[in-house]
Amino acid sequence: MIYCCKEHTELALDIIVDEYETAPIIEKLEVEKKSCEYCQNEAEYKVAHE
C-alpha cells in the first residue's frame, strides 16, 4: 500500500503494477491524515494491490 499526493499518483500506480503485476486499487483519502511516501506532502490517495 502506498500513500501519495496527487503529483506522485502515477508513480505509485506504476510501482504497484510493476511489483504485483495486477491492476492497482486507488482510493481517495477522506479522513486519514498520511504523508506522501515520495515528498512528505499530505497524501490524497491510497494505492494498493488486490
PDBQT receptor file of N, H, CA, C and O in Angstrom, charges set to zero:
ATOM      1  N   MET A   1       0.851  -1.162   0.000  1.00  0.00    +0.000 N 
ATOM      2  CA  MET A   1       0.000   0.000   0.000  1.00  0.00    +0.000 C 
ATOM      3  C   MET A   1       0.902   1.232   0.000  1.00  0.00    +0.000 C 
ATOM      4  O   MET A   1       1.869   1.308   0.759  1.00  0.00    +0.000 OA
ATOM      5  N   ILE A   2       0.577   2.186  -0.853  1.00  0.00    +0.000 N 
ATOM      6  H   ILE A   2      -0.208   2.125  -1.469  1.00  0.00    +0.000 HD
ATOM      7  CA  ILE A   2       1.359   3.413  -0.977  1.00  0.00    +0.000 C 
ATOM      8  C   ILE A   2       0.426   4.597  -0.760  1.00  0.00    +0.000 C 
ATOM      9  O   ILE A   2      -0.635   4.681  -1.377  1.00  0.00    +0.000 OA
ATOM     10  N   TYR A   3       0.822   5.502   0.111  1.00  0.00    +0.000 N 
ATOM     11  H   TYR A   3       1.685   5.433   0.612  1.00  0.00    +0.000 HD
ATOM     12  CA  TYR A   3       0.109   6.760   0.293  1.00  0.00    +0.000 C 
ATOM     13  C   TYR A   3       0.840   7.811  -0.525  1.00  0.00    +0.000 C 
ATOM     14  O   TYR A   3       2.062   7.933  -0.432  1.00  0.00    +0.000 OA
ATOM     15  N   CYS A   4       0.095   8.577  -1.333  1.00  0.00    +0.000 N 
ATOM     16  H   CYS A   4      -0.897   8.478  -1.409  1.00  0.00    +0.000 HD
ATOM     17  CA  CYS A   4       0.762   9.545  -2.201  1.00  0.00    +0.000 C 
ATOM     18  C   CYS A   4      -0.087  10.794  -2.407  1.00  0.00    +0.000 C 
ATOM     19  O   CYS A   4      -1.307  10.783  -2.245  1.00  0.00    +0.000 OA
ATOM     20  N   CYS A   5       0.603  11.863  -2.768  1.00  0.00    +0.000 N 
ATOM     21  H   CYS A   5       1.595  11.871  -2.899  1.00  0.00    +0.000 HD
ATOM     22  CA  CYS A   5      -0.084  13.100  -3.125  1.00  0.00    +0.000 C 
ATOM     23  C   CYS A   5      -0.516  12.998  -4.592  1.00  0.00    +0.000 C 
ATOM     24  O   CYS A   5      -0.174  12.035  -5.277  1.00  0.00    +0.000 OA
ATOM     25  N   LYS A   6      -1.253  13.977  -5.060  1.00  0.00    +0.000 N 
ATOM     26  H   LYS A   6      -1.531  14.760  -4.504  1.00  0.00    +0.000 HD
ATOM     27  CA  LYS A   6      -1.751  13.948  -6.437  1.00  0.00    +0.000 C 
ATOM     28  C   LYS A   6      -0.596  13.911  -7.439  1.00  0.00    +0.000 C 
ATOM     29  O   LYS A   6      -0.681  13.234  -8.464  1.00  0.00    +0.000 OA
ATOM     30  N   GLU A   7       0.469  14.632  -7.144  1.00  0.00    +0.000 N 
ATOM     31  H   GLU A   7       0.538  15.182  -6.311  1.00  0.00    +0.000 HD
ATOM     32  CA  GLU A   7       1.623  14.715  -8.042  1.00  0.00    +0.000 C 
ATOM     33  C   GLU A   7       2.300  13.356  -8.258  1.00  0.00    +0.000 C 
ATOM     34  O   GLU A   7       2.821  13.094  -9.342  1.00  0.00    +0.000 OA
ATOM     35  N   HIS A   8       2.297  12.503  -7.251  1.00  0.00    +0.000 N 
ATOM     36  H   HIS A   8       1.874  12.715  -6.370  1.00  0.00    +0.000 HD
ATOM     37  CA  HIS A   8       3.004  11.229  -7.328  1.00  0.00    +0.000 C 
ATOM     38  C   HIS A   8       2.087  10.022  -7.540  1.00  0.00    +0.000 C 
ATOM     39  O   HIS A   8       2.529   8.883  -7.389  1.00  0.00    +0.000 OA
ATOM     40  N   THR A   9       0.834  10.251  -7.883  1.00  0.00    +0.000 N 
ATOM     41  H   THR A   9       0.475  11.176  -8.005  1.00  0.00    +0.000 HD
ATOM     42  CA  THR A   9      -0.117   9.157  -8.080  1.00  0.00    +0.000 C 
ATOM     43  C   THR A   9       0.308   8.236  -9.219  1.00  0.00    +0.000 C 
ATOM     44  O   THR A   9       0.246   7.014  -9.083  1.00  0.00    +0.000 OA
ATOM     45  N   GLU A  10       0.735   8.806 -10.330  1.00  0.00    +0.000 N 
ATOM     46  H   GLU A  10       0.785   9.799 -10.440  1.00  0.00    +0.000 HD
ATOM     47  CA  GLU A  10       1.142   7.984 -11.476  1.00  0.00    +0.000 C 
ATOM     48  C   GLU A  10       2.342   7.101 -11.125  1.00  0.00    +0.000 C 
ATOM     49  O   GLU A  10       2.399   5.941 -11.532  1.00  0.00    +0.000 OA
ATOM     50  N   LEU A  11       3.287   7.641 -10.379  1.00  0.00    +0.000 N 
ATOM     51  H   LEU A  11       3.241   8.583 -10.048  1.00  0.00    +0.000 HD
ATOM     52  CA  LEU A  11       4.445   6.859  -9.942  1.00  0.00    +0.000 C 
ATOM     53  C   LEU A  11       4.006   5.689  -9.068  1.00  0.00    +0.000 C 
ATOM     54  O   LEU A  11       4.474   4.565  -9.250  1.00  0.00    +0.000 OA
ATOM     55  N   ALA A  12       3.114   5.948  -8.127  1.00  0.00    +0.000 N 
ATOM     56  H   ALA A  12       2.734   6.861  -7.979  1.00  0.00    +0.000 HD
ATOM     57  CA  ALA A  12       2.623   4.890  -7.240  1.00  0.00    +0.000 C 
ATOM     58  C   ALA A  12       1.889   3.808  -8.033  1.00  0.00    +0.000 C 
ATOM     59  O   ALA A  12       2.060   2.619  -7.762  1.00  0.00    +0.000 OA
ATOM     60  N   LEU A  13       1.079   4.209  -9.005  1.00  0.00    +0.000 N 
ATOM     61  H   LEU A  13       0.941   5.175  -9.226  1.00  0.00    +0.000 HD
ATOM     62  CA  LEU A  13       0.374   3.238  -9.846  1.00  0.00    +0.000 C 
ATOM     63  C   LEU A  13       1.366   2.360 -10.605  1.00  0.00    +0.000 C 
ATOM     64  O   LEU A  13       1.198   1.143 -10.668  1.00  0.00    +0.000 OA
ATOM     65  N   ASP A  14       2.396   2.974 -11.179  1.00  0.00    +0.000 N 
ATOM     66  H   ASP A  14       2.532   3.964 -11.128  1.00  0.00    +0.000 HD
ATOM     67  CA  ASP A  14       3.411   2.218 -11.920  1.00  0.00    +0.000 C 
ATOM     68  C   ASP A  14       4.132   1.222 -11.021  1.00  0.00    +0.000 C 
ATOM     69  O   ASP A  14       4.396   0.093 -11.434  1.00  0.00    +0.000 OA
ATOM     70  N   ILE A  15       4.450   1.626  -9.808  1.00  0.00    +0.000 N 
ATOM     71  H   ILE A  15       4.236   2.544  -9.472  1.00  0.00    +0.000 HD
ATOM     72  CA  ILE A  15       5.164   0.746  -8.883  1.00  0.00    +0.000 C 
ATOM     73  C   ILE A  15       4.311  -0.468  -8.524  1.00  0.00    +0.000 C 
ATOM     74  O   ILE A  15       4.812  -1.592  -8.504  1.00  0.00    +0.000 OA
ATOM     75  N   ILE A  16       3.030  -0.249  -8.242  1.00  0.00    +0.000 N 
ATOM     76  H   ILE A  16       2.623   0.664  -8.258  1.00  0.00    +0.000 HD
ATOM     77  CA  ILE A  16       2.144  -1.372  -7.903  1.00  0.00    +0.000 C 
ATOM     78  C   ILE A  16       2.037  -2.340  -9.083  1.00  0.00    +0.000 C 
ATOM     79  O   ILE A  16       2.108  -3.554  -8.891  1.00  0.00    +0.000 OA
ATOM     80  N   VAL A  17       1.869  -1.819 -10.291  1.00  0.00    +0.000 N 
ATOM     81  H   VAL A  17       1.812  -0.833 -10.447  1.00  0.00    +0.000 HD
ATOM     82  CA  VAL A  17       1.763  -2.681 -11.474  1.00  0.00    +0.000 C 
ATOM     83  C   VAL A  17       3.059  -3.465 -11.676  1.00  0.00    +0.000 C 
ATOM     84  O   VAL A  17       3.017  -4.665 -11.946  1.00  0.00    +0.000 OA
ATOM     85  N   ASP A  18       4.206  -2.803 -11.550  1.00  0.00    +0.000 N 
ATOM     86  H   ASP A  18       4.240  -1.828 -11.331  1.00  0.00    +0.000 HD
ATOM     87  CA  ASP A  18       5.494  -3.478 -11.747  1.00  0.00    +0.000 C 
ATOM     88  C   ASP A  18       5.747  -4.552 -10.693  1.00  0.00    +0.000 C 
ATOM     89  O   ASP A  18       6.226  -5.639 -11.017  1.00  0.00    +0.000 OA
ATOM     90  N   GLU A  19       5.429  -4.254  -9.439  1.00  0.00    +0.000 N 
ATOM     91  H   GLU A  19       5.040  -3.372  -9.176  1.00  0.00    +0.000 HD
ATOM     92  CA  GLU A  19       5.731  -5.190  -8.350  1.00  0.00    +0.000 C 
ATOM     93  C   GLU A  19       4.763  -6.370  -8.276  1.00  0.00    +0.000 C 
ATOM     94  O   GLU A  19       5.180  -7.501  -8.028  1.00  0.00    +0.000 OA
ATOM     95  N   TYR A  20       3.478  -6.109  -8.488  1.00  0.00    +0.000 N 
ATOM     96  H   TYR A  20       3.140  -5.190  -8.689  1.00  0.00    +0.000 HD
ATOM     97  CA  TYR A  20       2.467  -7.145  -8.261  1.00  0.00    +0.000 C 
ATOM     98  C   TYR A  20       1.815  -7.668  -9.538  1.00  0.00    +0.000 C 
ATOM     99  O   TYR A  20       1.094  -8.665  -9.502  1.00  0.00    +0.000 OA
ATOM    100  N   GLU A  21       2.064  -7.001 -10.668  1.00  0.00    +0.000 N 
ATOM    101  H   GLU A  21       2.650  -6.191 -10.698  1.00  0.00    +0.000 HD
ATOM    102  CA  GLU A  21       1.510  -7.396 -11.965  1.00  0.00    +0.000 C 
ATOM    103  C   GLU A  21      -0.003  -7.566 -11.924  1.00  0.00    +0.000 C 
ATOM    104  O   GLU A  21      -0.558  -8.461 -12.561  1.00  0.00    +0.000 OA
ATOM    105  N   THR A  22      -0.657  -6.699 -11.172  1.00  0.00    +0.000 N 
ATOM    106  H   THR A  22      -0.207  -5.972 -10.655  1.00  0.00    +0.000 HD
ATOM    107  CA  THR A  22      -2.121  -6.666 -11.107  1.00  0.00    +0.000 C 
ATOM    108  C   THR A  22      -2.577  -5.217 -11.238  1.00  0.00    +0.000 C 
ATOM    109  O   THR A  22      -1.794  -4.283 -11.064  1.00  0.00    +0.000 OA
ATOM    110  N   ALA A  23      -3.841  -5.056 -11.543  1.00  0.00    +0.000 N 
ATOM    111  H   ALA A  23      -4.476  -5.816 -11.684  1.00  0.00    +0.000 HD
ATOM    112  CA  ALA A  23      -4.396  -3.710 -11.617  1.00  0.00    +0.000 C 
ATOM    113  C   ALA A  23      -4.435  -3.105 -10.216  1.00  0.00    +0.000 C 
ATOM    114  O   ALA A  23      -4.910  -3.750  -9.281  1.00  0.00    +0.000 OA
ATOM    115  N   PRO A  24      -3.950  -1.888 -10.058  1.00  0.00    +0.000 N 
ATOM    116  CA  PRO A  24      -3.957  -1.266  -8.738  1.00  0.00    +0.000 C 
ATOM    117  C   PRO A  24      -5.350  -0.785  -8.341  1.00  0.00    +0.000 C 
ATOM    118  O   PRO A  24      -6.213  -0.548  -9.185  1.00  0.00    +0.000 OA
ATOM    119  N   ILE A  25      -5.536  -0.651  -7.049  1.00  0.00    +0.000 N 
ATOM    120  H   ILE A  25      -4.835  -0.843  -6.363  1.00  0.00    +0.000 HD
ATOM    121  CA  ILE A  25      -6.763  -0.094  -6.482  1.00  0.00    +0.000 C 
ATOM    122  C   ILE A  25      -6.387   1.274  -5.926  1.00  0.00    +0.000 C 
ATOM    123  O   ILE A  25      -5.463   1.388  -5.120  1.00  0.00    +0.000 OA
ATOM    124  N   ILE A  26      -7.095   2.300  -6.351  1.00  0.00    +0.000 N 
ATOM    125  H   ILE A  26      -7.845   2.207  -7.006  1.00  0.00    +0.000 HD
ATOM    126  CA  ILE A  26      -6.794   3.648  -5.877  1.00  0.00    +0.000 C 
ATOM    127  C   ILE A  26      -8.007   4.187  -5.132  1.00  0.00    +0.000 C 
ATOM    128  O   ILE A  26      -9.135   4.116  -5.619  1.00  0.00    +0.000 OA
ATOM    129  N   GLU A  27      -7.756   4.724  -3.947  1.00  0.00    +0.000 N 
ATOM    130  H   GLU A  27      -6.840   4.782  -3.552  1.00  0.00    +0.000 HD
ATOM    131  CA  GLU A  27      -8.823   5.286  -3.125  1.00  0.00    +0.000 C 
ATOM    132  C   GLU A  27      -8.432   6.691  -2.704  1.00  0.00    +0.000 C 
ATOM    133  O   GLU A  27      -7.298   6.933  -2.290  1.00  0.00    +0.000 OA
ATOM    134  N   LYS A  28      -9.370   7.609  -2.812  1.00  0.00    +0.000 N 
ATOM    135  H   LYS A  28     -10.291   7.412  -3.148  1.00  0.00    +0.000 HD
ATOM    136  CA  LYS A  28      -9.136   8.969  -2.336  1.00  0.00    +0.000 C 
ATOM    137  C   LYS A  28      -9.288   8.972  -0.821  1.00  0.00    +0.000 C 
ATOM    138  O   LYS A  28     -10.272   8.462  -0.285  1.00  0.00    +0.000 OA
ATOM    139  N   LEU A  29      -8.311   9.548  -0.142  1.00  0.00    +0.000 N 
ATOM    140  H   LEU A  29      -7.512   9.963  -0.577  1.00  0.00    +0.000 HD
ATOM    141  CA  LEU A  29      -8.366   9.610   1.317  1.00  0.00    +0.000 C 
ATOM    142  C   LEU A  29      -9.318  10.715   1.742  1.00  0.00    +0.000 C 
ATOM    143  O   LEU A  29      -9.216  11.844   1.264  1.00  0.00    +0.000 OA
ATOM    144  N   GLU A  30     -10.222  10.403   2.619  1.00  0.00    +0.000 N 
ATOM    145  H   GLU A  30     -10.305   9.485   3.007  1.00  0.00    +0.000 HD
ATOM    146  CA  GLU A  30     -11.185  11.385   3.112  1.00  0.00    +0.000 C 
ATOM    147  C   GLU A  30     -10.866  11.808   4.540  1.00  0.00    +0.000 C 
ATOM    148  O   GLU A  30     -10.928  12.993   4.867  1.00  0.00    +0.000 OA
ATOM    149  N   VAL A  31     -10.527  10.852   5.385  1.00  0.00    +0.000 N 
ATOM    150  H   VAL A  31     -10.477   9.890   5.120  1.00  0.00    +0.000 HD
ATOM    151  CA  VAL A  31     -10.343  11.135   6.809  1.00  0.00    +0.000 C 
ATOM    152  C   VAL A  31      -8.896  10.947   7.247  1.00  0.00    +0.000 C 
ATOM    153  O   VAL A  31      -8.370  11.737   8.031  1.00  0.00    +0.000 OA
ATOM    154  N   GLU A  32      -8.257   9.896   6.737  1.00  0.00    +0.000 N 
ATOM    155  H   GLU A  32      -8.685   9.254   6.100  1.00  0.00    +0.000 HD
ATOM    156  CA  GLU A  32      -6.894   9.578   7.167  1.00  0.00    +0.000 C 
ATOM    157  C   GLU A  32      -5.934  10.720   6.836  1.00  0.00    +0.000 C 
ATOM    158  O   GLU A  32      -6.001  11.307   5.756  1.00  0.00    +0.000 OA
ATOM    159  N   LYS A  33      -5.054  11.022   7.765  1.00  0.00    +0.000 N 
ATOM    160  H   LYS A  33      -5.000  10.545   8.642  1.00  0.00    +0.000 HD
ATOM    161  CA  LYS A  33      -4.017  12.025   7.548  1.00  0.00    +0.000 C 
ATOM    162  C   LYS A  33      -2.686  11.302   7.446  1.00  0.00    +0.000 C 
ATOM    163  O   LYS A  33      -2.116  10.887   8.455  1.00  0.00    +0.000 OA
ATOM    164  N   LYS A  34      -2.199  11.156   6.231  1.00  0.00    +0.000 N 
ATOM    165  H   LYS A  34      -2.663  11.494   5.412  1.00  0.00    +0.000 HD
ATOM    166  CA  LYS A  34      -0.930  10.481   5.970  1.00  0.00    +0.000 C 
ATOM    167  C   LYS A  34      -0.056  11.400   5.131  1.00  0.00    +0.000 C 
ATOM    168  O   LYS A  34      -0.543  12.357   4.528  1.00  0.00    +0.000 OA
ATOM    169  N   SER A  35       1.230  11.103   5.097  1.00  0.00    +0.000 N 
ATOM    170  H   SER A  35       1.625  10.325   5.586  1.00  0.00    +0.000 HD
ATOM    171  CA  SER A  35       2.170  11.851   4.269  1.00  0.00    +0.000 C 
ATOM    172  C   SER A  35       2.467  11.066   3.000  1.00  0.00    +0.000 C 
ATOM    173  O   SER A  35       2.461   9.835   2.999  1.00  0.00    +0.000 OA
ATOM    174  N   CYS A  36       2.725  11.791   1.927  1.00  0.00    +0.000 N 
ATOM    175  H   CYS A  36       2.730  12.791   1.928  1.00  0.00    +0.000 HD
ATOM    176  CA  CYS A  36       3.149  11.176   0.676  1.00  0.00    +0.000 C 
ATOM    177  C   CYS A  36       4.482  10.476   0.912  1.00  0.00    +0.000 C 
ATOM    178  O   CYS A  36       5.378  11.029   1.550  1.00  0.00    +0.000 OA
ATOM    179  N   GLU A  37       4.605   9.270   0.400  1.00  0.00    +0.000 N 
ATOM    180  H   GLU A  37       3.877   8.821  -0.119  1.00  0.00    +0.000 HD
ATOM    181  CA  GLU A  37       5.833   8.497   0.593  1.00  0.00    +0.000 C 
ATOM    182  C   GLU A  37       6.992   9.006  -0.250  1.00  0.00    +0.000 C 
ATOM    183  O   GLU A  37       8.122   8.545  -0.084  1.00  0.00    +0.000 OA
ATOM    184  N   TYR A  38       6.733   9.956  -1.160  1.00  0.00    +0.000 N 
ATOM    185  H   TYR A  38       5.815  10.330  -1.295  1.00  0.00    +0.000 HD
ATOM    186  CA  TYR A  38       7.782  10.443  -2.046  1.00  0.00    +0.000 C 
ATOM    187  C   TYR A  38       8.214  11.875  -1.750  1.00  0.00    +0.000 C 
ATOM    188  O   TYR A  38       9.352  12.242  -2.041  1.00  0.00    +0.000 OA
ATOM    189  N   CYS A  39       7.328  12.692  -1.174  1.00  0.00    +0.000 N 
ATOM    190  H   CYS A  39       6.403  12.393  -0.937  1.00  0.00    +0.000 HD
ATOM    191  CA  CYS A  39       7.701  14.098  -0.958  1.00  0.00    +0.000 C 
ATOM    192  C   CYS A  39       7.291  14.640   0.408  1.00  0.00    +0.000 C 
ATOM    193  O   CYS A  39       7.619  15.781   0.734  1.00  0.00    +0.000 OA
ATOM    194  N   GLN A  40       6.593  13.864   1.202  1.00  0.00    +0.000 N 
ATOM    195  H   GLN A  40       6.326  12.937   0.937  1.00  0.00    +0.000 HD
ATOM    196  CA  GLN A  40       6.146  14.237   2.542  1.00  0.00    +0.000 C 
ATOM    197  C   GLN A  40       5.040  15.301   2.570  1.00  0.00    +0.000 C 
ATOM    198  O   GLN A  40       4.693  15.790   3.645  1.00  0.00    +0.000 OA
ATOM    199  N   ASN A  41       4.484  15.665   1.410  1.00  0.00    +0.000 N 
ATOM    200  H   ASN A  41       4.766  15.267   0.537  1.00  0.00    +0.000 HD
ATOM    201  CA  ASN A  41       3.281  16.491   1.411  1.00  0.00    +0.000 C 
ATOM    202  C   ASN A  41       2.125  15.626   1.890  1.00  0.00    +0.000 C 
ATOM    203  O   ASN A  41       2.267  14.410   2.015  1.00  0.00    +0.000 OA
ATOM    204  N   GLU A  42       0.990  16.245   2.157  1.00  0.00    +0.000 N 
ATOM    205  H   GLU A  42       0.875  17.234   2.055  1.00  0.00    +0.000 HD
ATOM    206  CA  GLU A  42      -0.164  15.469   2.611  1.00  0.00    +0.000 C 
ATOM    207  C   GLU A  42      -0.645  14.532   1.501  1.00  0.00    +0.000 C 
ATOM    208  O   GLU A  42      -0.844  14.959   0.364  1.00  0.00    +0.000 OA
ATOM    209  N   ALA A  43      -0.826  13.272   1.834  1.00  0.00    +0.000 N 
ATOM    210  H   ALA A  43      -0.664  12.925   2.758  1.00  0.00    +0.000 HD
ATOM    211  CA  ALA A  43      -1.291  12.278   0.861  1.00  0.00    +0.000 C 
ATOM    212  C   ALA A  43      -2.765  12.498   0.553  1.00  0.00    +0.000 C 
ATOM    213  O   ALA A  43      -3.561  12.801   1.441  1.00  0.00    +0.000 OA
ATOM    214  N   GLU A  44      -3.114  12.341  -0.720  1.00  0.00    +0.000 N 
ATOM    215  H   GLU A  44      -2.467  12.094  -1.441  1.00  0.00    +0.000 HD
ATOM    216  CA  GLU A  44      -4.501  12.443  -1.152  1.00  0.00    +0.000 C 
ATOM    217  C   GLU A  44      -5.072  11.087  -1.545  1.00  0.00    +0.000 C 
ATOM    218  O   GLU A  44      -6.290  10.908  -1.572  1.00  0.00    +0.000 OA
ATOM    219  N   TYR A  45      -4.184  10.119  -1.853  1.00  0.00    +0.000 N 
ATOM    220  H   TYR A  45      -3.195  10.264  -1.830  1.00  0.00    +0.000 HD
ATOM    221  CA  TYR A  45      -4.630   8.823  -2.353  1.00  0.00    +0.000 C 
ATOM    222  C   TYR A  45      -3.909   7.677  -1.662  1.00  0.00    +0.000 C 
ATOM    223  O   TYR A  45      -2.780   7.816  -1.190  1.00  0.00    +0.000 OA
ATOM    224  N   LYS A  46      -4.594   6.544  -1.619  1.00  0.00    +0.000 N 
ATOM    225  H   LYS A  46      -5.510   6.432  -2.003  1.00  0.00    +0.000 HD
ATOM    226  CA  LYS A  46      -4.001   5.283  -1.176  1.00  0.00    +0.000 C 
ATOM    227  C   LYS A  46      -4.040   4.357  -2.383  1.00  0.00    +0.000 C 
ATOM    228  O   LYS A  46      -5.110   4.089  -2.931  1.00  0.00    +0.000 OA
ATOM    229  N   VAL A  47      -2.879   3.870  -2.795  1.00  0.00    +0.000 N 
ATOM    230  H   VAL A  47      -2.011   4.088  -2.350  1.00  0.00    +0.000 HD
ATOM    231  CA  VAL A  47      -2.770   2.980  -3.945  1.00  0.00    +0.000 C 
ATOM    232  C   VAL A  47      -2.331   1.618  -3.426  1.00  0.00    +0.000 C 
ATOM    233  O   VAL A  47      -1.326   1.511  -2.723  1.00  0.00    +0.000 OA
ATOM    234  N   ALA A  48      -3.082   0.580  -3.773  1.00  0.00    +0.000 N 
ATOM    235  H   ALA A  48      -3.898   0.667  -4.344  1.00  0.00    +0.000 HD
ATOM    236  CA  ALA A  48      -2.795  -0.759  -3.252  1.00  0.00    +0.000 C 
ATOM    237  C   ALA A  48      -3.032  -1.796  -4.342  1.00  0.00    +0.000 C 
ATOM    238  O   ALA A  48      -3.518  -1.479  -5.428  1.00  0.00    +0.000 OA
ATOM    239  N   HIS A  49      -2.682  -3.033  -4.035  1.00  0.00    +0.000 N 
ATOM    240  H   HIS A  49      -2.287  -3.290  -3.153  1.00  0.00    +0.000 HD
ATOM    241  CA  HIS A  49      -2.961  -4.146  -4.941  1.00  0.00    +0.000 C 
ATOM    242  C   HIS A  49      -4.039  -5.008  -4.305  1.00  0.00    +0.000 C 
ATOM    243  O   HIS A  49      -4.355  -4.848  -3.126  1.00  0.00    +0.000 OA
ATOM    244  N   GLU A  50      -4.602  -5.918  -5.081  1.00  0.00    +0.000 N 
ATOM    245  H   GLU A  50      -4.346  -6.048  -6.039  1.00  0.00    +0.000 HD
ATOM    246  CA  GLU A  50      -5.687  -6.765  -4.583  1.00  0.00    +0.000 C 
ATOM    247  C   GLU A  50      -5.235  -7.705  -3.507  1.00  0.00    +0.000 C 
ATOM    248  O   GLU A  50      -6.038  -8.482  -2.989  1.00  0.00    +0.000 OA
TER     249      GLU A  50
